[in-house]
Amino acid sequence: MEKRGPNVKLSLEKQKRLVYAARRYYLEDQKQSDIARELGISRPMVSRLLAEAREFGVVEIKIHDPERQSDALLEQLRQRLSAGCVDFSAPEDAWQEDAAVCDEGILEKYLETGTLEDADVISLIRHRKVFPCWFGSALKLEGVTEFLRGVDRYAVPPLYPSEFGGKVFKIARDPQGVRLTYLKVTGGALKVKDLLTNRRPGLPEDQVWEEKADQLRIYSGAQYRAADQVPAGAVCAVAGLSRTHAGEGLGFETESPIPLLEPVLSYQVILPQGTNVHTALKQLGQLETQGFAAAAFFDNDDIKALGVAR
């Protein structure tokens, strides 16, 4: 039968009949026999009307194939991010070959044995040669179990040394004004009342400090719980430290490189009348310790500030 398509002119009466039959059948889920009775025609004639509705473009049927959608999305990920993006939601024998080609040594082993061991997959992921992808829908509970099993199987936590280490990444204050040092424990464990120091070879004695961790806080949003001990791999806020700064290394950790940003603008700070300049300078100094690229100082009894344009 010749495909006439939506460009063929239909009478208004014909269009109305096609729309009515299509709406009742596809949208309102009515039986063809019921539609035939309503229109006063035979059931085969209703089938003919529905066929013509598709033929003339009154009805368009689209099939959303999840498999084809995931293939297209995976290709986009590979083009925009990395060729190492591998679909772990595919059958295991299919994705193992895609993963093996990301490393020559593992590929040779795969060609000999025909399979990948979990240790090989973990190594590929840890060295950022393979980026596992799972496709599904959390709303429809599709692929969720497979994703969680994959994370449990291949996302092995790193091995931390027994010696204490910590990296400071932020300085802040809570609503009561308590100074908090946010750090990640990268080795050993941090306990309440532990003595922390920045002492290391080559550091002048007048720059060395030793202070106790008075309180360890584990934050969840604005709320926190006090902890007696924080293990390696966890992040916490420490109260009681007054001389730490962002980027500082504690224990075996070293100091982070000095930021490449340098102050490029100079400002004069005009304080409200009656403000104590020494108090204002101290408060501006708090901004500097909290990671702002700025520094404040006295210049002929005025406060000057250097800051980086952002």
C-alpha positions, -999 to 999 in steps of 0.1 A, spaced: 0 0 0 13 34 -9 24 55 21 4 87 19 18 105 49 7 136 69 9 159 39 -21 144 22 -52 167 26 -81 152 46 -116 166 50 -123 182 84 -149 155 90 -124 127 83 -97 143 105 -122 146 134 -132 109 130 -95 98 130 -87 119 161 -117 106 179 -109 70 172 -72 74 181 -79 93 213 -105 68 225 -82 38 217 -47 50 226 -53 76 253 -85 64 270 -78 26 265 -112 18 250 -118 -14 231 -123 -13 193 -157 -29 197 -168 -1 220 -155 26 196 -174 9 168 -206 10 187 -202 47 195 -195 56 159 -221 32 145 -196 13 123 -181 -22 123 -151 -32 143 -129 -38 112 -137 -2 102 -123 10 135 -91 -9 128 -90 8 95 -94 42 111 -66 35 135 -43 24 107 -51 56 88 -45 77 119 -9 63 119 -6 66 82 -17 103 80 4 113 111 -25 118 135 -8 92 157 30 88 162 43 57 180 78 59 195 97 30 210 122 40 238 147 12 238 168 14 270 196 -6 255 200 19 226 198 49 249 226 35 272 248 28 241 244 64 229 250 78 264 281 56 268 295 69 236 290 105 247 308 97 280 338 82 261 340 112 237 337 139 264 354 123 294 375 92 287 378 62 264 380 42 296 343 45 304 331 9 304 295 -3 307 295 -27 338 258 -32 335 264 -53 303 270 -90 305 303 -97 323 320 -114 293 311 -83 272 325 -56 295 356 -75 305 371 -73 270 364 -35 269 381 -31 302 411 -53 294 421 -33 263 427 -3 286 460 -18 298 485 -38 277 497 -61 305 462 -70 316 451 -74 280 478 -100 274 467 -119 305 430 -117 294 439 -131 259 456 -160 276 429 -169 302 398 -154 286 387 -138 319 396 -109 343 402 -115 379 387 -90 404 422 -78 414 428 -68 377 396 -49 376 403 -31 409 438 -22 396 424 -7 364 399 14 384 424 25 410 449 36 384 422 55 366 424 35 334 388 22 336 358 42 347 329 18 355 294 29 344 261 14 354 228 23 337 194 21 352 168 41 370 167 47 408 131 58 405 120 25 389 145 5 410 162 -7 378 199 -15 380 203 -3 416 211 -37 430 237 -43 403 253 -9 410 256 -15 447 270 -50 442 296 -35 418 306 -8 442 310 -34 470 330 -57 447 354 -32 430 355 -1 451 381 -14 476 391 12 502 428 23 501 453 10 526 463 37 550 495 37 570 495 31 608 514 64 614 492 94 620 488 119 591 463 146 584 457 173 558 440 206 567 417 218 540 396 245 557 395 269 587 361 281 599 342 292 630 309 279 644 280 301 654 296 305 689 329 317 674 348 285 681 377 281 657 375 248 637 402 231 617 387 208 591 411 180 581 411 146 566 429 119 585 452 101 560 469 77 584 466 61 618 438 77 639 432 110 656 420 109 692 406 136 715 434 153 735 460 141 711 490 166 709 493 179 674 523 198 660 537 212 628 572 204 638 594 191 610 630 193 599 641 227 587 612 246 602 624 275 624 616 270 661 597 303 664 572 289 638 567 256 656 534 250 675 520 222 697 484 222 706 458 196 718 427 185 699 401 195 725 372 182 705 366 161 674 334 168 654 318 148 626 295 171 607 264 162 587 251 195 573 249 220 601 246 193 628 275 174 643 283 147 667 314 145 690 337 116 684 364 102 707 384 89 677 385 95 640 400 67 618 421 71 586 400 81 556 375 102 576 370 139 577 365 158 609 365 193 624 390 199 653 384 224 680 413 237 701 439 245 673 446 282 669 476 283 645 466 259 617 460 270 581 445 255 550 469 233 531 490 224 562 502 189 567 502 172 601 520 140 611 538 125 581 519 148 556 538 176 540 528 212 534 507 218 502 524 239 475 520 277 479 490 289 458 499 304 424 474 333 430 490 365 442 473 398 454 469 421 425 447 448 440 452 471 470 424 486 490 420 510 519 396 498 545 374 526 557 360 516 591 328 529 607 334 558 631 344 546 666 357 512 654 388 499 671 414 495 643 433 468 662 401 447 666 392 452 630 427 441 619 425 409 640 391 401 624 404 406 589 432 383 598 407 356 605 395 358 568 431 352 557 433 320 578 400 308 564 414 305 529 406 339 514 433 352 491 437 384 510 460 400 536 455 430 558 482 452 574 488 487 589 501 515 567 504 549 584 476 541 609 453 530 581 443 494 573 453 483 539 442 451 523 456 431 494 433 408 475 430 388 444 405 398 418 379 370 414 
